[in-house]
């Protein structure tokens, strides 16, 4: 998805849907990886020596900044699925 988004961006083609979906997929993959890492390390995941806790907090940020996943859902619903706007 990200390769298609970058290709469209470089070709100056509309890429809003691809950009948003690539950002969503990357944030989702990062969150799942952080959860597995924390689960695997157990209580040691919270120890400062391993930096797992810091990465766990940082990966949560990807779901809300610079655009939240809810806004991505709204964009995809309106522009890709042609669902009506909600007011």
Buried (B, 14 or more C-beta within 10 A) or exposed (E): BEEBBBEBEEEEEEBEBBBBBBBBEEBEEBBEEBEEBBEEBEEEBEEEEEEBBEBBEEBBEBBEEEBEBEEBEBBBBEEEEEEEEEE
